[in-house]
Amino acid sequence: MIRTERNNFLYTTAIVLICFFFTSCSTPSNTRKPVSVIKLNKQSTYGSSVKLGIKVLPKGGKIKQASLYINGAKVKDLPQNEHALILPNNQLHIGKNKVEVVALKENGKIGRNSKIITLFSNQVPQNLDYKVVKTLKHHDNHFTEGFEINDHILYESTGEYGTSGIYKIKLDNQKIIQSTMLDSTYFGEGITLLNGKIYQLTYKKQKAFVYDDNTLKKVGEFTYPNKEGWGLTNDGKNLIMSDGSSTIYFINPDNFKEERRIQVYSDKQEFNYINELEYVNGYIYANVWTTDLIVKIDAKTGAVVATISLFDLINSSRLKSKKEIDVLNGIAYDKRDQSLYVTGKFWPNIYKIKLQHNGEDIQP
């Protein structure tokens, strides 16, 4: 897409006070939001107890039933007096959680109110270093959007209207083996290889294309509800997709339906602009658009467990380039020697790196 260069653990308690006032409606099926007071004292941490105080006021008619919902799932029925309860941890996840009280009056009218509770990760991310072990030439006319390695072959997807395509490239000498181009109406985005098929997102068309790995002939396509497609990888079962937000989606590759999702948070912040992705051993490595960061994300919870700054590589690439380069974008994992390869849009080089912590090499 066209983009410019853009402890201890806290054990806190979140208290929500919800008061309901119901007014009459013209038909029993009509729903109106009641007058309410909602207070959330402090943000909470994933895994800690969240205490909820609820007060239901049956004004304008008797309450037949009041129920508590968390993230759309019913948790329990509520009495009509004020009381406190502890929200079950297994129904709360890292990120934004919707807590809602729905009350049904005896006359059939419904009143509801909700509050968003944000849970941050309960671990502090490590700051990882890296060392460059090899520098390769990169096709600097490639506006890199997708990047993956399989069996000595680099798979690269490029963006921009009129120049978007998929390339299969020999990793060691960067010789292009095969390529296929998108129609000029499409802006290519992330790709991933799964079960002999290449899946490719597009930027704003809400469409994904599927290609045969051997021939690069298109064998299918899907639509998706996300307004934009950004990064794509897979865990051997599901496709894993980003759309420029802090949310990462796990997608069934057979029908492109969402199976689950995670939200990307550290102990202190939400990470938006999650871009190109690479899944490695239960973690997702992601470029954060407009920054020099790669974040390492727990694929189960969304917690950021480590960050890697590639500031020096960005500066080095800028100095080596004969033209204006764009942002860092491209992470590929080589299973042969457990190395990462990184690059960016219009970068003149690809860098093979080894991650380090406290001066020692570590596995991704």
N, C-alpha and C positions, 0 to 999 in steps of 0.2 A: 504494500500500500504506500501511497505517497505521504511521507511523514517528514517533518523538519526535525532537527536536533532539539528535541525536547529532553544478691539476688537470692537472693532467695525469692522463692515464688510468693506472689501475693495471694493471700487467701481472703478474698473480699466477698461482701454480701450485697446482692442487688435486691432492692425492695420496690415492688410495684404496687401502688394503691389504686384500685380500680373501683369507681362508684358508678352505678348505672341508673339512668333515669329514662323511663320509657313513655313515649307519647303515642296517642292513638293513630292508626293508619287506616286508609280507605279500604284495603283488602287484607285478609289474613296473610297473604304471601309477601306483602310489602315489608321491607327491612329498613330500619332507620338506626343510625349511630346514636347512642345515648349521650347525654351530657356526662362527662367523666373527668376525674382527676387522676392523672398517671404520673408517678414519680419514680425515677431510676437514679439511685444515689451514686453508685460507682460502677465502673466497668469491671467485669469479672474475668476470671482466668479459667481456661479449659481444665476440667477435672475437679474444680473446687465446687463446693455446694452453693447453690443459688437459692436464697430464701425469698419466697413470694408472699406478700400480704394482699389479700383480696377482700373487698367489701362490696356486696351486691345489695343495692337498694331497690326494692320492688315498688317503685312509685308508679302510679297510674294503672295498677293492676297486679294481681298476684302472679308470682313466678311459679311456673310448673316445673321447670328444670333449668339449672345453670351448669355449664360444663367448661372445663379447661382444656385447651388445645395447645400443643407445642409443635411448631412447624407443620401444621395441618393435620396432625394425628391427635385423636382424643386421648387425654391422659386420665381424667376422672371427672365425676360429677361433683358439684360443689354445694354445700349448704348455703342458706340464704343469710347467714350472719357473717360477721367479719371473722376471718381466721387466717392462720399462716400455714404454709406448707413448704417443703423442700422439693425443688424440681429434680426429677430423676436425671442423673448425669448421662445415662445411655440414650436419652432423647435430645441432648444438647450437643452441638458440634462447634468447632472453631468457626468464628465468623458471626454473622448476623442470624439470630434465632427469633422467630415470631411467636410470641406468647399471646394467646387470644382467649377471651371469655365470651361465650355465646349463651344467652339466656332466652328461654322460651316462656312467654306468658300464657296463662290459661286461656286467653282469648285468641291464641294463635300467632300473636305478634312476636317478632324476634328483635332482640337488641344485642349488639356486639361491640366490643372494643378490643384493641390490641396494642402491644408494645414490642419494640425490637430490643432484644438484649444481645449485646456484642461480647463474645468470649475471645480473648486473646490466647495465644499459645502459652503453655506453661513451661517452656524452655527457652533459654537464651541462645540465639544462633552463634555458632563458631565462626570466626573470621579465618577463612582458609587462604593460604598462599598458593602459588603455582610456579613451576619452572617450565620454560620452553625447551623441548627436547628435539624439535625438528621444525623447520620452516619450509613450506611448500608454496609454489606459485598458485595464485587463484585467478580465475577468469574475471578480470576487473570490470567487465561489462555486465556481470551478473549481479542483479539487484536481489541478493539472497533472501529467500523467504523460508525455505525448507532445506534441511541438511541431515543426511543419515548415511551410515556406512554399513555395508553388508558384504562379506566375503571379498575384500579388497576393492570393492566398488563403492564410489561416492555417489549418492543420489542427491541431486540438488534441484530445488524448485526456485524459479525466479519470478519476480513481480514486475509491475508497471504494465499499463495498457499497450498492447502491440508488441511487447517483448517477453511476455510471460511464457514459461515453458518448463519442461522437466528434462533433466540431463542425467545420463549415467556416465560416470567419468572414472578412469583408472586413477586410483588414489595416489600412487607413487609419482606418476608423471603428468597427471592432469589431462591426459588425452581423452577427448569426448568419444565415447563408444556409440551411444544412441541418444537421440533427443526427439522430443515432440513438442509442438508449440500449441498454445491455446488460441482460440479465436480472439481477435483484438478487443472484443467487448468484455472479456474477462481479465481480471487482475489475479494472477496466481498467488497462492499463499502456502501454508505449511503442507508437507507431505510426510507419509510414513509407509513402510513396506510391511505387509502382514499377509501370511499364507499365500504367497505368490502374486499378490496384488499390490499395486501402488495406489494409495488414497491421497487425493489432493483437494485442499480447500480453495475457495475463492474469496475475495475481499468482501464485496458488498452485494453479490448476487444470491447469497444464501444457497449456494449449490456446491456440492462436492462431486468430483469425478473419480472414477475407478478405472485403472489400467492394468492390463496383463503385464507382469514384470518382464517376460521374455521379449515381447513384441512392442510394448508401449502402445498397443491399440486400446482404445477406450472400450470397456466391457460393461460399464454401468454408471449411474449417477444418482445422487440423493439430494434432497433439499433439507435444510435445517432452519430452526426458528431464530437462531442468533442473528442479530443485525449484521455482524461482521464475522469473518473467519480469519484467524491469525495463525497460531501454531498447532502442530499435530505430531503425535508420537503414538506408541502403543505399548501395552504391557504383556503382549503375547496372546491376549484374549480380547480386550477392548481397545478401541481407538481412544486417544486422550487428546482433548481439544481445548484451545484457549480462544477467547474472542476479544481480547483487549481489556477485559475487566480483571477483577481479582478472583474470578471463579474459573475453575478447570472442570471440564465435563468428561465423563467416561461414557463412550458411545458404543452401542452394539454395531459391529461392522456389517452385519447382514441387512439391517433395516435402518441404520442410522438413528435409532431411538436412544434417548438418554437412559442410562442405567443408574447413575448416581453422579454426585458432584461434590467438590471440595472448594473451600474458600482459603485463599493464601494469606496467612497472618503470621507475624512474629510475636514476641512477647510485648511489643510496643506499637506496632503499626500494621495496617492493611497494605498489601502490595497490589496496586493496580497495574495496568499495562503489561500483564503477563503475556509474553510473546512466543518466540520459537522455543520448542520443547524437546527434551530428550529423556526417556525413561531408562533408568539404570538401577537394577537390584532393589526395587521397592521405593526408589526416590525419583522425583522429577526435577531435572535441571532446566531452568528457564531463564531466558534473557528478559530483563525488565526494560522495556522500551524507554528511550531517552536517557538511560543511565549507563554506567559502566559496569553494572552488576549482573552476575549470574547468581540466582538463588537456588539452593537445594531444598526441595520440598518433600515432606513425608507424604507419599501417595495415598495413605489411608486417612490422614487427618487434615492435611493442608498446612501443617506447621512448618515454618521455615526453620530448618535445622542448621543451615550454614549459608554464608554469603562469600562470594569471590569477586573482588574488584579487578577488572581488566583495564584499568586506566592507562597503564604503561603500554599495553598492546595497542590501544586506540591511538595514542600519540605516535607510536612507532609506525603504524600503518598510515597515518596521515602524512608523516614525513617521507615515507617511501613511495607514496602514490603520486602519479603525475596529474591526477585530477581530483576533484572534490569527492571524498568518500562519505558514506552515510553511516548510520548507526551500527553498532555491534548487533549481529543477528545471525546465529548459526552455531549449533552445538551438535556434534556427532560423537558417538561412543564406539570405539573399536574393541570388540571382544577379544581379539587376538592377544593384545598386550595390555588391555584395560586402560587405555588412554583416551583422552578427550581431544577432539579437534574443534577449533573455534575459528570463526571468521565474521565478516560483516558485509553490508551492502556496498558493492563496488570496491571492496578491499583488494589490494594487490597480492595479499598473502593469506594462507591458511596456517594456523599455528597448532602443532601437536603439543599438548601440555600434560604435565603430571601434577596432580594436586598434592599440596603439602600442608602439614600442620606441625607447628613448633620445629620446623626444619627437617621433618621426616616425610618421605613419600607416603601417601595414603591412597587407598583404592576409592574410586568414585562410589 
